Amino acid sequence: MKIEKKVWPKYFQAIIEDKKNYELRLADWKCKEGDTLILREWDPKTKNYTGREITKKVKYVAKFKIDNLFWPKEDIEKYGFQIISLG
């Protein structure tokens, strides 16, 4: 399946430069391994697309809910999350 999503300029540029190889998204839409993401650069200041886009293949999807995690809710609220990109 092909899925289009907006990406803010600083994150889009990091993807273009091959620094960012992950997406953190709200799981309010379906996505699975093998799908194609069409990432379109979106400027939140002008509320318009810039015209740049990049296509990426989904390699892995991890979904989780706040009540089904490894850490206590208090620690999550105190520290938050970080996503680590491996290279």
MDTraj code that builds the backbone (N, CA, C; nanometers):
import mdtraj as md
import numpy as np

residues = "MET LYS ILE GLU LYS LYS VAL TRP PRO LYS TYR PHE GLN ALA ILE ILE GLU ASP LYS LYS ASN TYR GLU LEU ARG LEU ALA ASP TRP LYS CYS LYS GLU GLY ASP THR LEU ILE LEU ARG GLU TRP ASP PRO LYS THR LYS ASN TYR THR GLY ARG GLU ILE THR LYS LYS VAL LYS TYR VAL ALA LYS PHE LYS ILE ASP ASN LEU PHE TRP PRO LYS GLU ASP ILE GLU LYS TYR GLY PHE GLN ILE ILE SER LEU GLY".split()
xyz = np.array([
    [0.0831, -0.1171, 0.0000],
    [0.0000, 0.0000, 0.0000],
    [0.0884, 0.1246, 0.0000],
    [0.0450, 0.2286, -0.0676],
    [0.1149, 0.3573, -0.0674],
    [0.0420, 0.4511, 0.0277],
    [0.1196, 0.5166, 0.1143],
    [0.0643, 0.6050, 0.2160],
    [0.1391, 0.7374, 0.2092],
    [0.0668, 0.8480, 0.1993],
    [0.1275, 0.9816, 0.1982],
    [0.1181, 1.0436, 0.3367],
    [0.2295, 1.1038, 0.3804],
    [0.2322, 1.1715, 0.5099],
    [0.3113, 1.3018, 0.4979],
    [0.2712, 1.3993, 0.5797],
    [0.3434, 1.5262, 0.5878],
    [0.4671, 1.5088, 0.6758],
    [0.5728, 1.5834, 0.6428],
    [0.6939, 1.5861, 0.7256],
    [0.7431, 1.7304, 0.7315],
    [0.7679, 1.7801, 0.8510],
    [0.8176, 1.9162, 0.8669],
    [0.9589, 1.9282, 0.8091],
    [0.9976, 2.0482, 0.7624],
    [1.1245, 2.0677, 0.6921],
    [1.2496, 2.0143, 0.7624],
    [1.2653, 2.0396, 0.8934],
    [1.3896, 1.9945, 0.9589],
    [1.3987, 1.8420, 0.9612],
    [1.2859, 1.7734, 0.9742],
    [1.2869, 1.6276, 0.9739],
    [1.3018, 1.5736, 0.8316],
    [1.2387, 1.6412, 0.7373],
    [1.2518, 1.6015, 0.5972],
    [1.3978, 1.6096, 0.5536],
    [1.4640, 1.7193, 0.5886],
    [1.6042, 1.7371, 0.5516],
    [1.6913, 1.6279, 0.6136],
    [1.6653, 1.5912, 0.7371],
    [1.7422, 1.4845, 0.8026],
    [1.7217, 1.3511, 0.7308],
    [1.6021, 1.3276, 0.6789],
    [1.5763, 1.2057, 0.6023],
    [1.6551, 1.2100, 0.4712],
    [1.6493, 1.3234, 0.4024],
    [1.7223, 1.3407, 0.2758],
    [1.8722, 1.3174, 0.2960],
    [1.9255, 1.3677, 0.4070],
    [2.0688, 1.3554, 0.4369],
    [2.1045, 1.2195, 0.4956],
    [2.0077, 1.1298, 0.5050],
    [2.0281, 0.9946, 0.5559],
    [2.0690, 0.9913, 0.7031],
    [2.0342, 1.0947, 0.7775],
    [2.0614, 1.0992, 0.9211],
    [1.9460, 1.0366, 0.9992],
    [1.8253, 1.0514, 0.9472],
    [1.7047, 1.0037, 1.0157],
    [1.6446, 0.8889, 0.9362],
    [1.6428, 0.7701, 0.9964],
    [1.5884, 0.6530, 0.9275],
    [1.4773, 0.5881, 1.0106],
    [1.3928, 0.6708, 1.0690],
    [1.2799, 0.6237, 1.1486],
    [1.1700, 0.7294, 1.1422],
    [1.0516, 0.6925, 1.1789],
    [0.9398, 0.7859, 1.1924],
    [0.8685, 0.7536, 1.3232],
    [0.8399, 0.8533, 1.4016],
    [0.7594, 0.8385, 1.5216],
    [0.6248, 0.9018, 1.4884],
    [0.5210, 0.8211, 1.4873],
    [0.3883, 0.8686, 1.4467],
    [0.2816, 0.8156, 1.5408],
    [0.1759, 0.8922, 1.5545],
    [0.0581, 0.8451, 1.6236],
    [0.0007, 0.7308, 1.5410],
    [-0.0366, 0.6230, 1.6055],
    [-0.0843, 0.5040, 1.5341],
    [-0.2338, 0.5145, 1.5031],
    [-0.2744, 0.6260, 1.4433],
    [-0.4145, 0.6467, 1.4079],
    [-0.4422, 0.6109, 1.2619],
    [-0.3493, 0.5372, 1.2012],
    [-0.3626, 0.4891, 1.0638],
    [-0.2870, 0.3580, 1.0528],
    [-0.3222, 0.2773, 0.9553],
    [-0.2609, 0.1448, 0.9405],
    [-0.1360, 0.1527, 0.8539],
    [-0.0355, 0.0781, 0.8963],
    [0.0920, 0.0719, 0.8261],
    [0.1539, -0.0635, 0.8570],
    [0.2128, -0.1266, 0.7567],
    [0.2756, -0.2566, 0.7809],
    [0.4029, -0.2688, 0.6995],
    [0.4844, -0.3675, 0.7351],
    [0.6083, -0.3930, 0.6620],
    [0.5767, -0.4136, 0.5142],
    [0.6579, -0.3520, 0.4295],
    [0.6396, -0.3637, 0.2863],
    [0.5617, -0.2482, 0.2251],
    [0.4890, -0.1722, 0.3074],
    [0.4172, -0.0557, 0.2563],
    [0.5179, 0.0494, 0.2086],
    [0.4702, 0.1417, 0.1289],
    [0.5520, 0.2521, 0.0793],
    [0.5020, 0.3813, 0.1408],
    [0.5926, 0.4547, 0.2050],
    [0.5600, 0.5863, 0.2591],
    [0.6080, 0.6924, 0.1615],
    [0.5165, 0.7782, 0.1217],
    [0.5518, 0.8946, 0.0411],
    [0.5514, 1.0113, 0.1392],
    [0.6712, 1.0585, 0.1718],
    [0.6877, 1.1649, 0.2704],
    [0.6984, 1.2977, 0.1971],
    [0.6027, 1.3853, 0.2217],
    [0.5954, 1.5142, 0.1540],
    [0.6294, 1.6248, 0.2529],
    [0.7261, 1.7075, 0.2153],
    [0.7682, 1.8159, 0.3038],
    [0.6553, 1.9182, 0.3183],
    [0.6228, 1.9497, 0.4441],
    [0.5139, 2.0409, 0.4783],
    [0.5685, 2.1518, 0.5667],
    [0.5461, 2.2750, 0.5286],
    [0.5920, 2.3886, 0.6075],
    [0.4796, 2.4322, 0.7019],
    [0.4960, 2.4117, 0.8336],
    [0.3897, 2.4463, 0.9278],
    [0.3658, 2.5975, 0.9391],
    [0.4643, 2.6779, 0.9005],
    [0.4479, 2.8239, 0.9072],
    [0.3545, 2.8726, 0.7971],
    [0.3765, 2.8226, 0.6747],
    [0.2939, 2.8658, 0.5618],
    [0.1721, 2.7763, 0.5426],
    [0.1736, 2.6613, 0.6100],
    [0.0671, 2.5607, 0.5969],
    [0.0508, 2.5137, 0.4518],
    [0.1664, 2.4924, 0.3885],
    [0.1691, 2.4453, 0.2506],
    [0.2794, 2.3423, 0.2305],
    [0.2607, 2.2587, 0.1288],
    [0.3664, 2.1674, 0.0866],
    [0.4737, 2.2471, 0.0142],
    [0.5985, 2.2052, 0.0292],
    [0.7087, 2.2757, -0.0375],
    [0.7326, 2.2244, -0.1787],
    [0.6811, 2.1069, -0.2097],
    [0.7043, 2.0463, -0.3409],
    [0.8053, 1.9327, -0.3354],
    [0.8796, 1.9246, -0.2241],
    [0.9766, 1.8153, -0.2126],
    [0.9084, 1.6937, -0.1516],
    [0.9466, 1.5766, -0.2006],
    [0.8962, 1.4518, -0.1437],
    [1.0000, 1.3426, -0.1618],
    [0.9888, 1.2413, -0.0785],
    [1.0783, 1.1261, -0.0856],
    [0.9948, 1.0011, -0.0567],
    [1.0285, 0.8924, -0.1220],
    [0.9574, 0.7663, -0.1046],
    [1.0475, 0.6694, -0.0291],
    [0.9918, 0.6078, 0.0740],
    [1.0646, 0.5122, 0.1568],
    [0.9808, 0.3862, 0.1763],
    [1.0471, 0.2723, 0.1813],
    [0.9819, 0.1444, 0.2078],
    [0.9794, 0.1201, 0.3574],
    [0.8677, 0.0722, 0.4097],
    [0.8548, 0.0401, 0.5526],
    [0.9246, -0.0930, 0.5775],
    [1.0261, -0.0921, 0.6658],
    [1.1002, -0.2135, 0.6988],
    [1.0469, -0.2809, 0.8245],
    [1.0013, -0.2012, 0.9208],
    [0.9603, -0.2563, 1.0498],
    [0.8620, -0.1603, 1.1150],
    [0.7610, -0.2132, 1.1816],
    [0.6633, -0.1315, 1.2532],
    [0.6506, -0.1862, 1.3953],
    [0.6692, -0.1017, 1.4937],
    [0.6483, -0.1387, 1.6339],
    [0.5371, -0.0499, 1.6871],
    [0.4324, -0.1122, 1.7394],
    [0.3216, -0.0370, 1.7975],
    [0.3124, -0.0701, 1.9452],
    [0.2784, 0.0299, 2.0244],
    [0.2621, 0.0059, 2.1660],
    [0.1659, 0.1074, 2.2245],
    [0.1119, 0.0741, 2.3400],
    [0.0246, 0.1651, 2.4136],
    [0.0877, 0.1932, 2.5487],
    [0.0522, 0.3048, 2.6050],
    [0.1135, 0.3517, 2.7284],
    [0.0981, 0.2523, 2.8438],
    [-0.0108, 0.1763, 2.8447],
    [-0.0313, 0.0824, 2.9552],
    [0.0317, -0.0544, 2.9292],
    [0.1013, -0.0676, 2.8184],
    [0.1618, -0.1956, 2.7827],
    [0.3105, -0.1778, 2.7519],
    [0.3794, -0.1055, 2.8386],
    [0.5206, -0.0759, 2.8171],
    [0.6068, -0.1418, 2.9238],
    [0.7364, -0.1274, 2.9066],
    [0.8335, -0.1890, 2.9964],
    [0.8537, -0.1097, 3.1245],
    [0.8190, 0.0195, 3.1237],
    [0.8533, 0.1073, 3.2334],
    [0.7289, 0.1529, 3.3088],
    [0.7464, 0.1889, 3.4340],
    [0.6332, 0.2429, 3.5112],
    [0.5844, 0.3748, 3.4512],
    [0.4551, 0.3986, 3.4573],
    [0.3948, 0.5197, 3.4017],
    [0.4600, 0.6457, 3.4604],
    [0.4937, 0.6428, 3.5878],
    [0.5560, 0.7583, 3.6529],
    [0.6901, 0.7928, 3.5879],
    [0.7691, 0.6908, 3.5546],
    [0.8978, 0.7147, 3.4890],
    [0.8782, 0.7704, 3.3484],
    [0.7770, 0.7199, 3.2786],
    [0.7480, 0.7701, 3.1438],
    [0.7099, 0.9179, 3.1508],
    [0.6242, 0.9533, 3.2469],
    [0.5835, 1.0928, 3.2614],
    [0.7009, 1.1822, 3.3011],
    [0.7917, 1.1294, 3.3818],
    [0.9065, 1.2080, 3.4281],
    [1.0116, 1.2266, 3.3188],
    [1.0444, 1.1183, 3.2472],
    [1.1549, 1.1222, 3.1519],
    [1.1139, 1.1298, 3.0055],
    [0.9941, 1.0831, 2.9723],
    [0.9528, 1.0774, 2.8324],
    [1.0200, 0.9620, 2.7595],
    [1.0143, 0.9676, 2.6283],
    [1.0744, 0.8643, 2.5440],
    [1.1852, 0.9222, 2.4590],
    [1.2720, 0.8369, 2.4120],
    [1.3636, 0.8752, 2.3050],
    [1.3660, 0.7612, 2.2054],
    [1.3741, 0.7953, 2.0792],
    [1.3855, 0.6973, 1.9730],
    [1.5316, 0.7012, 1.9292],
    [1.5941, 0.5865, 1.9188],
    [1.7357, 0.5790, 1.8848],
    [1.7488, 0.5143, 1.7480],
    [1.8146, 0.5833, 1.6579],
    [1.8374, 0.5309, 1.5248],
    [1.9706, 0.4562, 1.5231],
    [1.9696, 0.3359, 1.4735],
    [2.0915, 0.2540, 1.4701],
    [2.1480, 0.2529, 1.3297],
    [2.2791, 0.2609, 1.3198],
    [2.3398, 0.2627, 1.1865],
    [2.4545, 0.1675, 1.1761],
])
top = md.Topology()
chain = top.add_chain()
for i, resn in enumerate(residues, 1):
    res = top.add_residue(resn, chain, resSeq=i)
    for name in ("N", "CA", "C"):
        top.add_atom(name, md.element.get_by_symbol(name[0]), res)
traj = md.Trajectory(xyz[None], top)
